[in-house]
Amino acid sequence: MGRWAVYVDIEGFGELYRREASALATLRCLIEGVYLAGSRAFPKSPDRLFAHHVGDGFILVSEFGSQTLDVPICLAIGILRHVASTGWFCKAAVAEGDFADIRGCYPEVLREADHDACGRVALGDGLLTTLPVMGTALIRAVGISKKASGALLLVDAKDRDRVSTFRSQEVPKRAVVAIDWIHSEPPCVRELQQLSCLKAPTAAELERSLTAYCESEHVSTAWKENTRRFLGIG
């Protein structure tokens, strides 16, 4: 059993970035949600989180594996709802695998170069930054995320029996299950939101916001249909 991972990224970020203020506000909200959840709900071993910023998203990895996927799904739901309070949306996927520091694989010239406190290396007057971690947990989570479009929370179909606490539907021909992160209300979600002080819009508020987004934003027909179908909207 590997460590679990949640990959979460902002939907439509390329379009959103044309409106710089909206893009940065949404990214700020995502970072805030990750920080609040990690520092308040998962502060100590053996429950601590390892969060890494990747472009317009994050990969969140547990310290150890678990028999159920309740914790990573609750975490994903809390963050998805927190960001949705901005009127913009993320997509998330849950997977399991290994995850490790890979700096030992860097070429010698890079390992011997002077690094600043953030691990950055000078390229003359330029700059080189690295993501010093990698593993199948990240690779699988990203792969699952790509299997269906929409503001969805996805897990591998083989794990369906491990998500019975949540409202879910299998996505036809995609080998993934979509968790209804709007209407699923197991106690662990409310507990996480309260403990982390995450924003928690109601299901009705989320439905209205997503409906407005589908009507006003430049998203594909498949994106709209999947979002409405697997989140029980309309």
Number of C-alpha atoms within 10 A of each C-alpha: 10 16 17 25 33 28 29 27 25 23 20 18 21 11 13 17 13 10 11 11 11 16 20 15 14 25 20 13 19 26 18 16 24 26 15 19 23 20 14 15 20 19 13 12 10 11 14 17 22 13 18 16 14 12 10 19 20 20 22 23 26 23 17 15 18 15 7 14 22 18 16 20 26 23 22 28 24 28 28 28 23 23 26 23 19 15 14 22 24 25 21 31 31 28 27 25 18 18 21 11 11 12 14 9 9 12 9 9 7 12 13 9 12 11 14 9 7 8 12 14 18 13 10 7 5 7 9 12 12 11 12 14 12 14 14 17 25 25 17 19 25 21 14 23 25 14 15 22 18 26 27 27 29 32 29 22 17 10 15 18 10 14 16 13 15 19 18 22 17 17 17 9 8 13 15 23 25 27 26 21 27 22 18 17 16 13 10 16 21 16 14 21 23 16 14 20 16 21 19 21 16 13 16 11 14 20 19 15 19 21 16 12 16 18 11 9 11 10 16 11 12 12 16 18 15 19 22 19 16 23 25 15 18 8
